[in-house]
Amino acid sequence: MAQIARSLLVPCVQELIKNPALVVPDRYIRPDQDSPLISDDTLISQIPVIDMQSLLSKESMDSELAKLDFACKEWGFFQLVNHGMSTAFLEKLKKEVEGFFNLSMEEKKKYWQRPGDIEGFGQAFVVSEEQKLDWADLFNMMTLPVHLRKPHLFPKLPSSLRFSLSLSLCFYVNVIWICKQIMDSASSFPVERPWKFTQWN
């Protein structure tokens, strides 16, 4: 199986903070970085919003593509709306992921990174013992293409989370296909999707 990248194993932050006498280890302290802005309503209101349905409409596609171009060049990210995934489904997925992160340490060990790998619980791309780390635990997992999935990760996830992730992956592939059609031929709308995504309520 192909090795995408390697990473050293690091302690679990959720376990570290259980110690009431904890002094944050030096490798998590970053004096060279400014403190993040916790709340800035003006900045939040400026984050680009891209409407998927406008991208699919002949009448509004050009203006929405211009917004998308600006968002990618100037911001590097955007919020996608009217994408077909219901709020109820996204909330369900969010709760399942939170539940997964709140598993006991004993359960988490089943999904922990293995030496020299970046997939599983831990942090990615840790290459030295002196490297500064984020004060967070991550869960990194290759889902596509299917043949690169690790047998100890995706197939072993709690069944409800695995099902929700499978649905969201179908949606993701559909969006990527639509985006490719938009980029390939902006004049060939309406786009016929290879399959219809059914909203999950």
C-alpha positions in Angstrom: 0.0 0.0 0.0 1.3 3.5 -0.9 2.8 5.6 1.9 1.5 9.1 1.5 3.7 10.7 4.3 5.3 10.0 7.6 4.9 11.5 11.0 6.3 11.0 14.5 3.9 10.0 17.3 2.9 12.7 19.8 1.0 12.8 23.1 -2.8 13.1 23.1 -3.8 16.7 24.0 -7.1 15.6 25.4 -5.2 13.3 27.8 -2.7 16.0 28.7 -5.3 18.5 29.9 -6.8 15.9 32.3 -3.8 16.7 34.6 -4.9 19.6 36.8 -1.3 20.5 37.5 -0.4 20.6 33.9 2.1 23.2 32.7 1.8 23.5 28.9 4.9 21.9 27.4 7.3 24.2 25.5 6.7 22.6 22.2 3.0 23.8 22.2 3.9 27.4 23.0 4.4 29.7 20.0 5.6 33.1 21.2 6.5 34.0 17.5 2.8 34.0 16.5 0.2 36.6 17.1 -2.8 35.5 19.2 -5.7 34.6 16.9 -8.7 36.9 16.6 -11.4 35.2 18.6 -14.3 37.3 17.3 -14.4 39.9 14.5 -17.9 40.2 13.1 -16.7 42.5 10.3 -14.2 39.9 9.1 -16.7 37.1 9.4 -19.2 39.0 7.3 -16.5 39.4 4.5 -15.8 35.7 4.1 -16.7 34.8 0.5 -19.9 32.9 0.1 -20.4 30.9 -3.1 -23.8 29.7 -4.2 -23.7 26.2 -5.8 -27.0 26.7 -7.5 -25.8 30.0 -9.0 -22.8 28.1 -10.4 -25.2 25.8 -12.1 -27.4 28.5 -13.6 -26.7 29.9 -17.1 -28.0 33.3 -15.9 -25.8 33.7 -12.9 -22.9 31.4 -13.6 -20.5 34.0 -14.9 -20.9 36.4 -12.0 -20.7 33.5 -9.5 -17.5 32.2 -11.2 -16.0 35.6 -10.8 -16.8 35.5 -7.1 -15.3 32.0 -6.9 -12.1 33.2 -8.7 -11.8 36.1 -6.3 -12.4 33.9 -3.3 -9.7 31.4 -4.3 -7.1 34.1 -5.3 -7.6 36.5 -2.4 -8.8 34.4 0.5 -7.9 30.8 -0.3 -11.2 29.5 0.9 -15.0 30.2 0.9 -18.3 29.1 2.3 -20.4 27.0 -0.1 -24.2 27.4 0.3 -27.2 25.8 -1.5 -25.1 22.6 -2.1 -27.8 20.0 -1.5 -26.7 18.8 2.0 -29.4 19.5 4.6 -28.6 21.3 7.8 -30.0 18.3 9.7 -27.5 15.9 8.0 -24.6 18.2 8.7 -25.6 18.6 12.3 -25.9 14.8 12.6 -22.4 14.3 11.1 -20.9 17.0 13.4 -22.3 15.3 16.5 -21.0 11.9 15.3 -17.5 13.3 14.8 -17.6 15.0 18.2 -18.7 11.7 19.7 -15.8 10.0 17.9 -13.3 12.5 19.4 -14.9 12.0 22.8 -14.3 8.2 22.8 -12.3 6.9 25.8 -8.5 6.7 25.4 -8.8 3.0 25.3 -11.1 3.1 22.3 -9.0 5.8 20.6 -6.0 3.6 20.7 -7.6 1.4 18.1 -7.5 4.4 15.7 -4.2 5.9 16.8 -1.4 6.7 14.4 1.0 3.9 13.8 4.7 4.7 13.8 5.8 6.4 10.6 2.3 7.1 9.4 0.1 10.2 9.4 -3.3 8.5 9.4 -5.3 8.1 12.6 -5.5 10.2 15.8 -2.5 12.3 16.4 -0.8 15.2 14.5 0.4 15.1 10.9 3.8 15.9 9.5 5.7 15.9 12.8 9.3 15.3 11.7 11.3 16.1 14.8 11.1 16.0 18.6 11.7 19.7 18.7 9.0 20.7 16.3 6.3 23.1 17.5 2.9 21.4 17.8 -0.7 22.5 17.6 -2.6 22.4 20.9 -5.1 20.0 19.4 -5.7 16.4 18.5 -6.3 15.6 14.8 -7.8 12.6 13.1 -6.5 12.1 9.6 -7.8 9.4 7.3 -7.6 8.8 3.6 -11.1 8.0 2.2 -10.6 8.3 -1.5 -9.6 6.5 -3.6 -11.2 3.5 -1.8 -8.2 1.2 -2.4 -6.0 3.5 -0.2 -8.2 3.3 2.9 -6.4 1.7 5.9 -8.2 -1.4 7.0 -7.8 -0.5 10.7 -9.5 2.9 10.2 -12.5 3.5 7.9 -13.9 0.0 8.1 -13.6 0.0 11.9 -15.4 3.4 12.5 -18.7 3.3 14.5 -21.3 2.2 11.9 -23.4 5.4 12.1 -20.3 7.6 11.5 -19.1 5.4 8.7 -22.5 5.6 7.0 -22.7 9.4 7.3 -19.2 9.8 6.0 -20.0 7.5 3.1 -23.0 9.7 2.2 -20.9 12.9 2.5 -18.2 11.3 0.2 -20.9 10.6 -2.4 -21.9 14.2 -2.2 -18.2 15.3 -2.4 -17.5 13.3 -5.5 -20.7 14.8 -7.1 -19.6 18.3 -6.3 -16.1 17.7 -7.7 -17.6 16.3 -10.9 -19.9 19.4 -11.2 -16.9 21.7 -10.6 -15.0 19.9 -13.4 -17.9 20.4 -15.8 -18.0 24.1 -14.9 -14.3 24.5 -15.6 -14.3 22.3 -18.7 -17.2 23.9 -20.5 -19.0 26.9 -19.0 -21.5 26.9 -21.9 -22.8 23.4 -21.6 -25.4 23.9 -18.9 -27.6 22.6 -17.5 -25.2 19.9 -16.2 -26.6 16.3 -16.1 -25.1 14.8 -13.0 -23.9 11.2 -13.1 -26.2 10.4 -10.2 -28.7 12.4 -8.2 -27.8 13.2 -4.6 -30.7 12.6 -2.3 -30.9 15.0 0.6 -30.5 13.3 4.0 -32.9 14.7 6.5 
